[in-house]
């Protein structure tokens, strides 16, 4: 899998190293990718996610992994996470029908 954040979509960028003499050589700016396991309280399981530090802050800001997956538009969620989103939606419908 490419060096791409599953939450924010950040990927490597290219640019120049510029020396004091203004010599320019190509370089890559790599995102701060972290592989982390986040716990889903509704599914009661850990989910492995490749994300940046900014992506972890986004999840924290939204109120956790479950809240992020449920409250974010399906078109903005990466395909790797869509299966967890559908599981959460089914579980949410099942609990709403039980009430």
C-alpha positions in Angstrom: 0.0 0.0 0.0 1.2 3.5 -0.8 2.3 6.1 1.8 -1.1 7.6 2.1 -3.1 8.6 5.2 -6.4 6.7 5.5 -8.1 9.6 7.3 -6.8 12.8 5.6 -5.6 11.4 2.3 -2.2 13.0 2.7 0.4 11.6 0.4 4.1 12.3 -0.5 4.7 15.7 -2.2 7.7 16.6 -4.3 9.8 19.8 -4.3 13.3 21.1 -4.3 16.3 21.2 -2.0 17.7 24.7 -2.4 21.3 25.3 -1.4 22.8 28.6 -0.4 24.1 28.9 -4.0 20.5 28.4 -5.2 21.3 25.0 -6.7 18.0 23.0 -6.9 17.7 19.3 -6.6 14.5 17.3 -6.4 13.3 15.8 -3.2 10.2 14.2 -1.6 8.3 15.4 1.4 6.9 12.3 3.1 3.8 12.5 5.4 4.2 11.5 9.1 2.5 8.1 8.7 1.8 6.1 11.8 0.4 2.6 11.9 -1.9 2.5 14.9 -4.7 0.3 16.3 -7.8 2.2 17.3 -10.5 0.6 19.4 -14.1 0.7 18.1 -16.5 0.7 21.1 -19.5 -0.3 19.1 -17.8 -3.2 17.2 -15.7 -4.1 20.3 -12.6 -4.7 18.2 -9.3 -3.0 17.3 -8.9 -1.6 13.8 -5.5 -1.1 12.3 -5.2 2.3 10.6 -2.3 3.9 8.7 -2.7 7.6 9.4 -0.8 10.8 10.0 -0.6 12.6 13.3 -3.1 15.1 11.8 -5.5 12.2 11.1 -5.3 11.1 14.7 -6.2 14.6 15.8 -9.1 14.6 13.4 -10.4 11.4 14.9 -10.0 12.8 18.4 -11.8 16.0 17.3 -14.8 14.1 15.9 -15.2 12.2 19.1 -13.5 8.9 18.4 -13.3 6.3 15.7 -17.0 5.3 15.7 -18.1 8.9 15.6 -15.7 9.7 12.8 -16.9 6.8 10.7 -20.6 7.5 11.3 -20.6 11.3 10.9 -18.3 11.6 7.9 -19.7 11.4 4.4 -19.2 8.0 2.7 -17.5 9.6 -0.3 -14.8 11.1 2.0 -13.9 7.7 3.7 -11.2 5.6 2.2 -12.3 2.2 0.8 -10.4 0.3 3.5 -12.6 1.9 6.2 -15.9 1.7 4.4 -16.5 -1.9 5.5 -16.2 -0.8 9.1 -18.6 2.0 8.4 -21.2 -0.4 7.0 -20.9 -2.6 10.0 -21.4 0.3 12.3 -24.5 1.5 10.3 -26.0 -2.0 10.4 -25.3 -2.3 14.2 -26.8 1.2 14.7 -30.0 0.2 12.8 -30.3 -3.1 14.8 -30.1 -1.3 18.1 -32.6 1.4 16.9 -35.0 -1.3 15.9 -34.7 -3.1 19.2 -35.8 0.1 21.1 
